């Protein structure tokens, strides 16, 4: 609990303003009040009261409910590509050829001139 409270009050280091913004944005993104990410004193107070009332097993129960008893699983296997770079270069060539085919000779020359600068 102390770690969570300290993290909320002091931030994780780095850019504090950006942390606050991203926290508010995460709330807003899910149609929740973005102020809830900034004003957390009431939530901390309720959490502390809940821990005092039920004992210190609140976090253990959260771990049990969200991780251990959760039956949703994903099996993910990643395989390296032996020719990823060649595939990316080929895709890039196709994109360049497509863009070039849509340009007039003058537009194409402007692009070349801008790239030389």
Order of alpha helices (4+ residues) and beta strands (2+ residues): alpha-alpha-alpha-alpha-alpha-alpha-alpha
